[in-house]
């Protein structure tokens, strides 16, 4: 039974998310889709494409006018996904055999291994490698001209980047326009800047209110309006995952997010498909997953050139402003040892990661967005609304869940009779039954997981057409984060349990949460520390409808923001 038969009887339902081609396309197909997108994307913006422009595009791409119109239609129907422009498997013409999928895969892998390397081998090396691999696989080798055509389809810029030592090599730079200053953004969400920083504060754990250390902040800012587009707080060091989650937060509507934090009376209007990102040259910004995710949705990923700090100046000034605000919160580490003096950061720490996220969100929507910006001479949120109404509204993300999944980290696992097991947690659903029956014939599955919620995973079907949402095998399991999971495992091992099982992990997490609730009931120390934040400088922007009931725990509010600087 082949992989296609394994999924042919599946009926899409609410637990399935279409795989848009990010993982399913070969390197050669992806590169060709990028080449086509440079020509097709501008044409797709026209309400009607004149035949003259279609013919010119066909000449540039080596396609017929009819094929150009077909690509425009596919691109529009997909919502502007790059993968919609990938070449279809060649049919070979009427009455001729189609080039086998296995042969296409061998060609793609041979190009990657032989041609797109710093050894800079010639196309003849690819031809030899394809023939050798086809003999091993027991299939007929494609014609030499077919193999060479695949090699020639690779864009010069892409080939130079792979063969000459990266995007900053001399050969790659010769094929790019000369770098200048960071361009001003023409519209909301057209250009975002993203960066990371350790936050100048010590946080405490949920259970014992003991110091844990400093978290990391990943933040994205809209250059046009200076509004914060999205952010992520985490104890994990910056990675491709944190960047992807920040991007997903930036693009998604945020009313539901604010409501989940208890701030439903506030509004965070910033959302939509980003046009371009400006990032630094850290390794997490060069991951293949992030690069392909951005290319898939037509998001330009621009790297800050060396010795050009102005390229990231806007987001760095935002981070500076946020850290100045943090310096007034108990537990701050300040910017340096001299500034901290004898202040006991650990002893004064009182906020947990979840509480800092509440604090940060309120600081952004309740204060920063409404303050007059020194560079704009108007509040960022006013600038946003002006741009949306007079310039252009950002294109909404049509499938926010699929958008998020495309930026989640990937792991690979084999399926067993019990489904899948990741980090001691079992996952299963009825949708897995056909795959379980054929498990001995199947390779590892591609799985994506959101580190903020381990109650479900997203499993890519064997053919690569859609993701199936698979919950924990024990449906009563609560939603826990990867951080909580790691803390529970570490505590169990510290207690001398060499064998850590799923039940023990969830019991430990439940016990930790219960201890936190009991501790809050027994002591008022944490509440007094939080009350100092509210009492130090109460703000007038707190909505009247959210007044706490008598005896209730005081809300976290934001201290006075330092005067805005010109960005």
N, C-alpha and C positions, 0 to 999 in steps of 0.2 A: 504493500500500500504506500503510495507516495504522499508527500506533504500536502499537495493540493487536495487530495481526497480526504485528508484528515479534517479539513476545515470547510469543505464544500457544503456541508449540511448545516453549518451554523447560521442562525438568524440574528442579525445585529440587534442588540437591546441596549438598555440604559447602562449596562456595565461595560460596554465596548466603546473604545475610542479609536478612531481611524488613525493608522500610521501613515504619515504623509510622505514617506520616502526618505527621511533623514538617515535611517539605518539600512533601508532596503536597497538603495541605489549603489552601484559600483562607483569607484573613484572616477572612472572615465565618463560614466553617465552624468555624474554630478558636475564635473568640469564642463561638459558640453551644455548642461542646463544653465550654468553660469554664463557661458558665452552667449547663449540665446537670450537670456534675460536682459543683458545689456542693450539689446536691440528691441525686443518685444515689449518690455515693460513701459518704455515711453509711448509706444504706439497704443498700448491698451488703455492709456489715459484719455485718448480721443474718443468722443462719442461715436464718430464714424471715421474709419481709416480709409483715406483715398487709395485707389488702386496704384497710383504712382509711388506712394510711400511703401506699400506692400511689396511692390516689385523691387524697390531699392533695398528693402530689408532682405528679400529673398536672395538678391545678388550678393549681399554682404555675408549672409549665412550659408549660401550654397543650397538654398531651398526654393521650391516653387512658390508662386504667389498663393496658390490654394493652401499649401502647407503653412504659410505665414498666417493666413486668416484662421486656420485651425488652431495654431498655437495661441493666437490672441484670445480665441474663444475659451480654450482650456485654461489659460492664465486667469481670465476674468472669473470663470466659474469656480476656480479653486480659491478665490479671494486673494490672489497675488502670491501663491506659493511657488517658490523656485522649482520644486520637484515636478510641478505640472508640465514643465518645459523639457523634461528629460526625454531622450529619444526612446521610442517604443522598440521592443525587440524586433529586429529585421525579419521580414517575411520571406525575403529572397525572390519575391516575384511570384506571379501566378504559376502554380504547378510545381514550384521548387520547394525544397525543404528549408525550414527555418533553422538558423544557426542555433544549436542547442544552448540552453541556459548554462549548462556546465562549461561549454566552450567560452561563452561570454565571460563567465567568472574567471576562468583560467587566463584569458587575455588581460582582464582588469588587474589580476594579481601579478601577472608577469610585468605589466607596465609599472606597477607600483614598486616591485622588487628590483627590476632591472633598469628601467629608464628614469624614474623619478627619484634618483639617488645622487649623492655627491660624486659618485664614480663616473657619472655622465656617460654611460654606455650608449651606443648607437642603437637605432631601431632594429638592426640585424640581431642584436643580442636578445631583444624581445621575441623576435620570430623564433630563434633557436629555443628559448625557454618555453614558449607556447607549445612547440612541437614535442619537446621532451616531456612536458607535463601531460599532454594529451595521450602520449603513449602509456604513461603510468596509469592514467585514468581510464584507459581502454576506449577512447573515443577518437573519431577522426579529427585531425588537425585542420583548422580553417586555412583558407588560401593566404599566401604571403601578402597579397594586396589588401586583403581584409584586415590583417593584423596591422599593417603599416597605416591604413586609413584611421584606425583607432588611435594610433600614436600621433598622427598629424592633427587629429581633432583637439588635442590638448592645447590650451591657450599658451602663448609665449610667456606671459607673465607668470602663470601657474608653474610652467616647466622651469623657468628661471629660479623661482622661489625654492622649488624642491631640489634642483640640481646644483645651484650655486651657493647654497648656504643660508636660506631663509629670506624673509621679506626685506631685510636690511642689507643684503648683499649688493655689491656694485651692479651686478647683472640685473637684479630685480629692480633696483632703483632707476636704472636707465629706461625701464619700460613704464615708469610712473611719472606723473606730473610733479614738478618741483614743489616742495612743501612750503607753505606760507603760514600766516597766522591762522589761528582757529577761526573758521568762518562764523559770522554772526548767524544765528538761527532765524530763518525766514518766517517760521510759524510755530505754534505750540507742538511739542513732541517731535519736531523735525530733527533736533540735535539734543542728545543727553550726554552728560559727563558722569562717569562712575568712578568711585575710588573706595578704598578701605582705610580703616584706622583702628588701633586699639582705643577703647573708650576710657577717658580719664576718670574711672570710678571703680571701686571694689564692690562686687555684688556678693550676696549671701545666698545660701541654699534654702529651699522651701521648707525643709524639715527642722533643722536645728538653728537656722539663722546664723550659721557660721560662715566666715569669709571664704569665697571660692576663687576670687581673682578677677581680672579685667576681661570683659567681653570684647568682641570685635564688632564694628559697625561697617556695613556695606551700604552705600547711599548713592542714589541717582538723582541728578538735578536737571530740570528742563532749562536749557540755556535761554530760550526766548523769554520766559516769564520769571525765571529764577525760582519757580515753585519746586518743592521736593516732589519728585515723581514716585519714589518708592525707597524702601530701606529694609535692611535685615540685620537683626542682632543675634549673635551666636557666640558660644564659647569655643567653637571650632575655628581654627585659623582660616584665613581667606582661601577659597578654593573655587574651582569652576562651579561647584554646586551652589555656593553662596552667591556667586555672580548671577547664575541662572535664576535663583529664587528671587533675587532683587529685581531682575528684569521682568519676571512674571508679575511681581507686585506692582512695578511701575506701569505695566500695560493694562492691568485689570481695574475695573471699577471698584471703588473702595467704600461704598456706603455700607455694605455688609460687614466689611472688616471693622469699620469704626463701631458699628452696632455691637459686634462681638466683644469689643473692648469696653463697652458701656458708654460710648460717646456718640450715640445715635443722633443727637441734636446738632452735631457738627457736620460740615460738608467738606469733602476732599475731592474736587472735581477733576483732578489730573488723572487721565487714563488714555488709552489708545495705542495704536501701533507706532513704536518709535521709528524714526527715519534713519538715524545714525547714532552711534555711540563713539565717544572719545574716551579712551582708557590708556593706562600706562603700560609698560612692557613687562609686567609681572607674569609669571608662568601661568597663573590661573586664567589670564585673558588670552592665552594662546592654545587652549585646549581644543581638540578636534570637535568635541561635543558642542562647545560654545560657538565655535566658528561655523559649524554646519547649521546650528539652530538659527543663528543670525542670517546666514545666507538663505535658508529656507523661507524666511519671512521678509526677505528683501531689506534687512537692516544692515547698513554699512558699519563695519567694525574698523575704526580708525585708531591706530596706535600712536601714542605721543612720541615724536622724535626725540632722540637724545639731546640734552642740553637745551630744551625748549619748554621751560616750566609754564609758560603762558598757556600751553595747550590744555592744562588741567587746572588753571587758576581758579575758575569759578567753583568747581566742586571742592577744592582745597579751602577756599574762603568759607564756604558753607560749613565744612567740617570744623574750621576754627571757631565759627560762631556757635555751633552746637556744643563744642567743648567748653567755651566760655560759660554757657548756660549750665553745663554739668558741674562746673567748678563751684557752684552755689548749692549743690546737693550734698547731704551728708555721705561720707564715704569717698569723696573725690580724691584723686591722687594729684590733682593739679597738673601743670604741664611739665614740671621738672622738680628735682629735689630742692633746689633753692626756693622755689615758690611755695612748695609744700611746708618747708620749715619743720616744726615739731608737731604738725598736725597728724593725728593718729587715724590714717585712712581705714585700716582694718577695724579699729575699735568703734569708729563711727558709722561703718557700713550698715545699711538697713534694707536696701532694695534688692529684690530678686530679679532674675532676668525678665520674667513676665511683667513685673511692676515697672521695670525700666522701659519695656516696650510701650506700656500704657503712657508713661511719662513722656517718652519721645514722640509718640503720635500726637499727644495733646499739645506738646510744645510746637509741633509743626503746624497743625490745623488751627489751634486756638490762639497762637501767638505769632509765629514767624510769618505765616501766609498773610496775616492781616496787618502787619507793621509796614509802614512806608519804607521802601527799600532805597538806600542811599544812591545806588546807581541808576535805578529806574525812575525815582521820584514819585513812585506810586506803590501800593502793596502788590506783592507777587500775584495774589489771587485776582486782583483787579486787572492786572496785565494779562493773565490767562484768559479771563472772560472777554476782554477786548480783542485778543487775538482770535479766539474761537468765533466771535460774532462778525469780525471785519476782515480777517485774513483767511483762515481755513481751520475747520475742525479736524482733529486727528481721526484717522480711519479706525473705527472700533475693532477690537479683536473679536471675531465672530464666535470662536470656540475657546473660551478662556481655559477650560480644563485641558483640552488638547495642547494649547499653547504652553501651559505649565509642564505637562508631561514631557514635551519635547526638550525641556531644559533640565530635567531631573537626571541624577546620576544613574549609570547603567551597571548592572551586575549580571553574571551568567550562572545559571544553575540547571542541573538535570532534574527532570520530573520523576517522582517516585509514586508508589501507590498512595501515599499520604498527601500528594501534591508537591508543594515546594517548602523548603525550610531555609530561612535566612536568620542568622544570629540567634539560633535557638527557638525561633518562633515559626510555627507551622501555618501555612496558608492553603486554603482549599475552597473550591466552589464546584457546582455541578457542571459548569462549562468545561472543566478539565477532564471529564470522564473519557472522551475519545482519545485524548493525548495519553492518558494513563494507560489505556489498553495497548497503545503502540509505543510505550516508553522505551523498550529495548532497541527500537529502530531509530530513535530520535536523538539529535544532538542537543547541546545545551540551549536553553531558552534565554532570550534577552529579557531582562526584568528591570523596571524602573521603580524607584521608591522615594517617597518624600520623607526626608529625615525629621520633619516636624510632626508626622503622623504615621506610625508604624502599624496602624490597624488594617491597612490594605496595601497591596502592591499592584503594579500594572505589568502584565505579561504579554509580550509580543507573540502573536500566533506564528507557527512555523513558516508560513509563506510571507509574513511581514506585511499583512494588509491592515491589521487592527490590533489594539491593545485590549486585553480583557482585564477588568478590575476584579481582583481576587482578594476577598477579605480573610481575616484570621480564621483558621479552622474552627476555633472556639468563638462563636459569634458574640458571646457575652463579654469578650475582652474589651477593656476601655482603650481609648486612644492615648498612646504614650509617645513621647518624642525619643529620638535616637539618643539624646543626651541623658534622659531619664533611664533609658535602657542600659546604657553604659555604666551609669552610677549604680544601678541595682546589681549588675553583674560584678562590678568591682567590690561592692559591699559583701555579696555572697562569697566571693573568693577570699576576701579578707577574713570572713568568718570560718574559713577552712573547708568550704565545699568545693572539692575538685571537680565534681560533676554538676554543671549548671543546667537546669531544665527550664522549660517555658513556664510551668506552673510556679516555680520558685521565683522567677523574674517578676511575674505579674503580682504575686503575693508581696514581694519586696516593694514594688512601686506603690501598691495599695497601702501598705503599712507606712511608707514614707509620707504619703499624702494625708493619712489619718493622723500621724504624729504632728504634721504641720497644723492641722485643724485644732488638735488638742492644745498644742503649744500656743496658738493664737488665743484660745479661750483662757489659758492659765496665766499668761503674762501680757502686760500692756507695754512692754519695753519697745517692741517693734512698732506698735501703733504710735507711741509717743514720738519716736524718731520720724515717722511719716508725717505726724502732725506738725513737726517743726517746719517741714517744707511748706505746708499750707499756711501756717501762722506767720512765717517769716516775712512773706510779702504776698498777701492774698490778691488775686487778680479780679478785675471787674468783668472779664469775659466769660466767667463760669455761668452757664445757663441756670436760671432760677428753678427750672423744672427738675434739676438734679440735686436740690438741697438734701443733705442726709437726714434721715430720721433721727430722733433723739436717741442717743446711745449707740448710734451706728458708727462704724469705722470711718474716719475722715478720708476724703478723696485725695488723690495725688494731684497737685496742681503745679504749674510751672512758675518758676521765679522770673523776675524781670529780665528781659532780654537785653543784652548789651546793645548800644547804638549800632545801627547797620553801617557797614562799610561799603565803599564803592567797589563793585566787582567788575 
